[in-house]
Amino acid sequence: MAANQTSLNIVDARFPLPGHDFEQQATSDIVETKDFDYSKRSQWLRAAVLGANDGLVSIGSLMMGVGAVKQDVKAMILTGCAGLVAGASSMAIGEFVSVQSQLDIELAQIKRNKQRRDSEEVPEDEEGEKANLPSPTQASAASAIAFALGASVPVLAASFIAQYKLRLGVVVGAVTLALMAFGWLGAVLGKAPTVKSSLRVLIGGWFAMAITFGLTKLIGSTGL
C-alpha cells in the first residue's frame, strides 16, 4: 500500500495535473487585472478627452456666435470648417510642445538619478523609469484626432438644416449629446464617477455656448 502511494506521488510530481496550471494561470490573470494601474492611461486619455471636449465646445460656440448675427447656413459651415482645421492644428502643436517639455525634464531627472546611483553604487532601474515616460507624438495625435472628431459634430449637425432657428437648436442638441457621451467615455476609461464627469462637461459646454451667443448677439445689435 505504501509503495502504491509513493508511486502515485512520483507520477503527480512528474506529470502535474492540467487543472493546477489552469488555476495558477487564472489566479495570475486576476492579480494582473486587479493590479492594473489606470493612471498609465492618463497621458493619451487626457489629450483625447481634452481635444474632443475642446472641439465640441469651441466649434459649437463659434458656430452659435456666427448664427447669432448671420442666418446664412453657408457662413456657419465655413466658420465651423475653418475652426476645425485651425483648432486641430493648434491642439496638436500645443500638445506636442507641452509633452516634449515634460519629457525633457524627466529625461534630465533620470540622468541625474543615474549619476547619483553611480556615485553611491546603487542598483540601477533606468529601464523601468524610461518605460513610464510620456510620448509627445502619441499625445499630439490623440489630441488632434479627438478635436477633429468633436468639432465635426456641430458642423455635420448644421449642414443639413436650412431653417435658421431649427438649425441652432439642432447644433445645441447635437453638442449636448456628444458632450455627455465624451464625458461618460472619459469617466469609464479612467474609472471615475460617470454622472459627475458627464454633468461637469455638459454644464461647461452649455455655459460657453450661451456666453458666446449672448455676447455676439449684443455686439451685432450695436451695429459694429
Secondary structure, DSSP 8 states (H G I E B T S, - for coil): -HHHHHHHHHHHHHS--HHHHHHHHHHHHHHHHHT--GGGGHHHHHHHHHHHHHHHHHHHHHHHHHHHH---HHHHHHHHHHHHHHHHHHHHHHHHHHHHHHHHHHHHHHHHHHHHHHHHT----HHHHHHT---HHHHHHHHHHHHHHHHHHHHHHHHT--SHHHHHHHHHHHHHHHHHHHHHHHHHHTT--HHHHHHHHHHHHHHHHHHHHHHHHHHHHTT-
